[in-house]
Amino acid sequence: MAQCAQGQFLLRIEDIDQSRARPAWEDQIYDDLRWLGLDWPTDVMRQSERQQAYSAALQILWDMGLLYRCDCTRRDIAQAANAPQEGAQPLGPDGVIYPGTCRLKHPRIGPVPHSQALRLDMALAVARVGDLHYTETGEGGGQRTLTDPVHSIGDVVLARRDMGTSYHLSVVVDDAAQQVTHVVRGADLSEATGIHVILQRLLGLPTPTYHHHRLIRDAAGKRLAKRDDARAIAKYRAEGATVQDIRALVGLPASQF
């Protein structure tokens, strides 16, 4: 897609969660992608080196009064969501939609709290944004409008205690820094696009065009994922698979490299 648009394919190492980062795994990414015939600029952006940029974005949102500190654990959220008086709780891009336990618990003044989980007050954010449109070019694409983010997304975490940032904040800041015009990613991240569009509006950043492709699934229809010890490209290679075999698995047409 990048080549057809006379664009440039970028590779970014998203390693904000250092507990899951290993040099050997990163080397495997480079090796597998080169084997597939891909190439990219060698000055690869590494998220673990960009905390200053993420902190600057958090400062802007904090100064706008849109962030609040959250002390809740996953268990706290699950218990609140399962309380009898609450009824069935809807799911959002990050799981159970946050019930708002800490929304009014802590003051939103002073310096940005460090080493604390920070959530976005979605109701205030949406009221400030106004425009909730973006373009999707994937299956059934076109002009999209976010529908009720307050209830369909909720107050998402933008900074985690052990990272100082989050996936949602980091990719928005990095896409703008790299002047990304088109984001191509799996359909499992489609629901997260609403979060990213809202953050782009709040931070005054451009909104790329989004394309969400179908996922690779096993014979039972379950999507392949790292947490399920899914097969890696290296395993297919070791068993004799060719580049064309992988392209067919992903659903791409045959191509010459």
DAVENFEN-V430132 format. One record per backbone hydrogen bond with DSSP energy under -0.5 kcal/mol. CO is the residue of the C=O (numbers start at 1). NH is the residue of the N-H. If there is no record, write none. Layout:
[[CO NH] [CO NH]]
This chain:
[[1 5] [2 7] [3 6] [9 41] [11 45] [12 14] [13 15] [13 47] [16 18] [17 20] [18 21] [22 26] [23 27] [24 28] [25 29] [26 30] [27 31] [28 32] [29 33] [30 34] [31 35] [32 36] [33 38] [34 37] [42 44] [45 13] [46 49] [47 50] [50 53] [50 54] [51 55] [52 56] [53 57] [54 58] [55 59] [56 60] [57 61] [58 62] [59 63] [60 64] [61 66] [62 65] [66 121] [68 119] [70 117] [73 77] [74 78] [75 79] [76 80] [77 81] [78 82] [80 83] [83 86] [83 87] [90 97] [92 95] [95 92] [100 103] [102 105] [102 106] [113 116] [117 70] [118 158] [118 159] [119 68] [120 122] [121 125] [122 126] [123 127] [124 128] [125 129] [126 130] [129 131] [132 146] [134 144] [135 210] [136 142] [138 141] [142 136] [144 134] [146 148] [148 151] [148 152] [149 153] [149 154] [154 156] [156 120] [159 118] [160 163] [160 164] [165 160] [166 170] [167 171] [168 172] [169 173] [170 174] [171 175] [172 176] [173 177] [174 178] [175 180] [176 179] [181 209] [182 184] [183 185] [183 211] [185 213] [186 189] [187 190] [189 192] [189 193] [190 193] [191 194] [192 195] [192 196] [193 197] [194 198] [195 199] [196 200] [197 201] [198 202] [199 203] [200 204] [200 205] [201 204] [206 208] [209 183] [210 137] [210 138] [211 185] [211 213] [212 139] [213 187] [216 224] [218 221] [222 218] [225 228] [225 230] [226 229] [232 235] [232 236] [233 237] [234 238] [235 239] [236 241] [237 240] [242 246] [243 247] [244 248] [245 249] [246 250] [247 251] [247 252]]
